[in-house]
Amino acid sequence: MPGLPLMPGLPRHAAGAVIKRAGDLQGFRIAAGDQNYFACLLDPIADGAKFTLVVEIFTPGGATPPNTHRAAQEAFLVLRGNGRARAGDAWMEIGPGDTLMLPPGTEHVVENTGTGKLYCLTLMVPDEDFAALIRGGIPVTLDAEDLAVLGGR
């Protein structure tokens, strides 16, 4: 019912809903040597979602490789940090509160140009096996800064 608070003991999957806490999240690095990693929020593998929602965390100098998605739209909301993004041939500076949406077929790169970590809430719809790529990677322990950002602090 609208207006009722969530109770601390609410099961993870209650009435079809999924709830996760920052401390429950798992991080993954796709490949050894990558300077970005992902905290999986919701995805088809773990949660049955039709999309993938992650917080992508870039260490200073970290970047995505140039990539394109056949059918998926991808959106990035910068939560903390500074960077730049390329969509096609156009580069743009990005910072907290900026949102970038990429249509299917657009080659893109996101990179951290700041001195601290860059945190982006990243959504991909449809998933296009993004969750499998992430979850098939190397587990990463999320540090105190990561957990603070994920917890809204």
N, C-alpha and C positions, 0 to 999 in steps of 0.2 A: 504494500500500500504506500502511495506517495506520502512523504512527510515522516515516515517512521525511520528512526535511526538504525543503522546497521549495528548489530550487537557484536561485541568482541568475539564471541564463540561461534559466529556464523560459519557454517561449513563452507569449504572452498567452492563447492558446486551446490548452490541452494536454488531450487526452482529454476534450474537452467542457467542461473547467473554464475559467474566466476569471479572470485575475489582473491587477490594476492597482496601480500605485504612486501615492502622493500626488502626486508631481511630474508624473504623466501626466494628471492630471484637468483638465477644462475647466470653467470657471465660466460661468454664464448668468444674466442678469437678464431676466425676462419682458418688461418694458416700461420704456422710459426713465422715469426718475423714481422707480422702485421702490426701496425701501430694504432689500430682501431679494434675495438671489441664491442660486444653487444650484451645488454641485459635484456633477456627475453621477457616481455610483459604478457603478450597473448599471441598464440599462433595455432595453426591447424594441428600440429603434432601433439602438443601438450593440452590444448584447450578446445579443439574442434572449431576454432574460428575460421572464417573464410578469407582471412587477411593475416598479415604479420605486423605486430606492433612491438617495437623495441626502443630502448634508449641506446643509441650508438655513441660510444665514448672514444674520442680521439686524443691520444697523447700529443704533446707538442710536436709539430711536424708530421703527424699522422694524416693519412688520406685514404680515401677509397681508390681502388684502381678505376680507370675509365671503364664504365659499364653502361649497358642498355638493357631495357626490359621489353620483351616482345609485346606483351599484352597488359602489363601492370602499370598502374600509376604509382608513383612514389612521392611521398611528401616528407619534408624535414621541418621541424619546429625547433629553433635554437633555444635551448633552455639556459645554457651558461657557456661563456667563452666566445671567442672570435675566430672567424675563418673566412674562407672564400669558396664559392661554388662555381662550377662551369656547367652550363646547359648548352649543348651544341658548341658554338664558337664563342659564346658570351660568358665572360667572367663577372661575378658580382661579389661584393663584400657581404658577409652575413654576421649577425650578432644576436644577442638575446632578444627574443620576441619576434624575430624574422621567421617567416614561413616560406618555403620553396616547394612548389609542386611541379613534378616532371611528368609530362605525358608519355605514353608508351613510345618506344623507338628513339627517345632522346638520349644521346650519349651524355653522360654526366660524371662529375667528380666533386667530392666535398673534401676540403682539407682544412686542417687546423693551422692557422697562422699566428696564434697567440702564444703566450708563454705558459699558460696553464692548460688544463684539459678543455676540450670542446665537447659539450653534451647536446645531442640532437634527439628529440623524440621522432622516430622514423616509422612511417606507416607504408606498407605495400599492399595494394589491392589490385587483382587477386594475388595470392601468395607467390605463384610461379616458382615453387620449391625453395623460396628464400629461407624459410624456417629449417628445412632439411639441410641446407648449406651451412647455416649458422650452427645448428645443433650437432652437425657432423664434425664440427671443429674441435678446438682445444679448450677444455674448461678453464675459466679464469676466475680467481677469487676477487670479488668486488671489494674495494678498499673502503675506508671510512668516508672519504670524500664522495665516492660513487654512491654509497648508501645514503649519505646526507642529501645529495641532489635527488636521488630516486624517492627519498622520503619528503621532498618538498622543502628542504632546509637550505 
